[in-house]
Amino acid sequence: MRLPEGGASLVNEPGSTSARPLVLFVNDVAEVRELYRIPLEDAGYRVAEAADGDEAIQQAEALLPSVIVMDIFMPLLDGLDASRLLKREARTRDIPIVALTARSNANPGPENLFAAYLTKPCLPDEMLAAIRRLVAPAARPLPALPPLPNRPAPRAGRARTRN
């Protein structure tokens, strides 16, 4: 299990818009996790990692990520079964899951578990595009607007009209 660096809380608080979106990336190959983590972080996402389906379930329940990118074929608990379990739980059922698999003919199941389905090799830009369709980009604070100039209030009883 690898958590993002930095002192900020990883947990996505319901209704919070101040934190950058959190992506839970699940893959049993450390090099693949690293390959995708870097562009995700460069794009402004926080990234947590899991190496199998069991770890993915624990991380998802604890962190409530904005989106999960799930490898399908993994040892122990595979991505398909992990996704089924996540969709059964009230706390995690609404988290969108992006399937990432090496088999183009893999059957994602009849349950409509996945919000997007990507086939490896998948360029990081393709994955980022799928995530952006599912998760609003990290909000950047807007600069403060200057105060409005003082304007006299309209007089009571008179409607303002334009000709």
C-alpha positions, 0 to 999 in steps of 0.5 A: 500500500502506498499513500501520497506524500504530504501532510494533508488528509487523504480522506475525501470529506463528503461535499468537500471541494477544497481538496484535490481529487483522490485517485486510488490506483490498483495494480499488482505490478509496482512499476505499473503503479509508478508509471501511472502515478507520476502523470496523475500527480502532475495533472493535480490529482492525489494518488493512493495505491493498492497492490490487490483487490483486498487492499483496494477495498480497505483503501476505498473504505478508509479514503473514499477516493474520487475515482478508482482505477482497477486492474482486473487480473490480479492475484488474491482478490481480482479486480472484478470481484473487488469491484463487485464488493465495493458496489455492494457497500453503501459507503463505496457504491457511488465511487466510479471505477475505471477498469484497466486490463491487458485483455481486450476480450475480458468480460466486465460482467453483467453488473455494469460495474465500471464507469469506463473500460481501458485496455492496456497498453493504455497511454497515461493521457487516455487514462487521464481523459477517462478520469476527467470525464468522471471527476471534476478537475481539482478546483483552483481558488479564484482570485478575489473580485474587487468590491462593487462600486457604491451605487444608489439603491433604486427608489421604492415604488419605481420599477427600473426599465430599459428602453 
